[in-house]
């Protein structure tokens, strides 16, 4: 059985190779989800700020549509 070393809580722990691969896989998955959430938040806030700075917030949606036509 092959052994591998992972870093848990600041100290190195010797574990089996399959356990180390699973641990690294979970870390990568959490990192990927965090990056996706951060990108979605930036896009959402960017769209929200663009809408808020448009200047048409005091008009109803019907008035905005009649101005487009």
C-alpha positions in Angstrom: 0.0 0.0 0.0 1.5 3.3 -1.1 1.6 6.2 1.4 1.4 9.9 0.9 1.7 13.0 3.1 -1.0 15.7 3.3 -1.1 18.9 5.3 -4.0 19.0 7.7 -4.3 21.9 10.2 -0.7 23.0 9.8 0.9 19.6 10.4 1.8 16.9 8.0 -0.1 13.6 8.2 0.9 10.4 6.5 -2.1 8.7 4.9 -2.8 6.1 2.2 -2.5 7.3 -1.4 -6.3 7.0 -2.2 -7.1 9.1 1.0 -4.6 11.8 -0.1 -6.1 11.9 -3.6 -9.6 12.2 -2.1 -8.5 15.0 0.2 -6.9 16.9 -2.6 -10.0 16.4 -4.8 -12.3 17.9 -2.1 -10.0 20.9 -1.7 -10.0 21.5 -5.5 -13.8 21.1 -5.6 -14.4 23.6 -2.8 -11.9 26.0 -4.4 -13.7 25.7 -7.8 -17.1 26.3 -6.2 -15.8 29.3 -4.4 -14.4 30.8 -7.6 -17.7 30.2 -9.4 -19.7 31.9 -6.6 -17.3 34.9 -6.6 -17.6 35.3 -10.4 -21.4 35.1 -10.2 -21.5 37.7 -7.4 -19.3 40.1 -9.4 -21.6 39.7 -12.5 -24.7 40.1 -10.4 -23.5 43.2 -8.6 -22.2 44.6 -11.8 -25.6 44.2 -13.4 -27.3 45.6 -10.3 -25.1 48.7 -10.2 -25.6 49.3 -13.9 -29.4 49.2 -13.5 -29.2 51.4 -10.4 -27.1 54.0 -12.1 -29.3 54.1 -15.3 -31.5 56.9 -13.9 -34.8 55.2 -14.8 -35.6 53.9 -11.3 -38.3 56.6 -10.7 -40.3 55.5 -13.7 -42.6 52.5 -14.0 -41.8 49.7 -16.4 -44.7 50.8 -18.6 -43.3 54.3 -19.0 -39.8 52.9 -19.9 -41.3 50.6 -22.5 -43.3 53.4 -24.2 -40.1 55.5 -24.4 -38.3 52.6 -26.1 -40.9 52.4 -28.9 
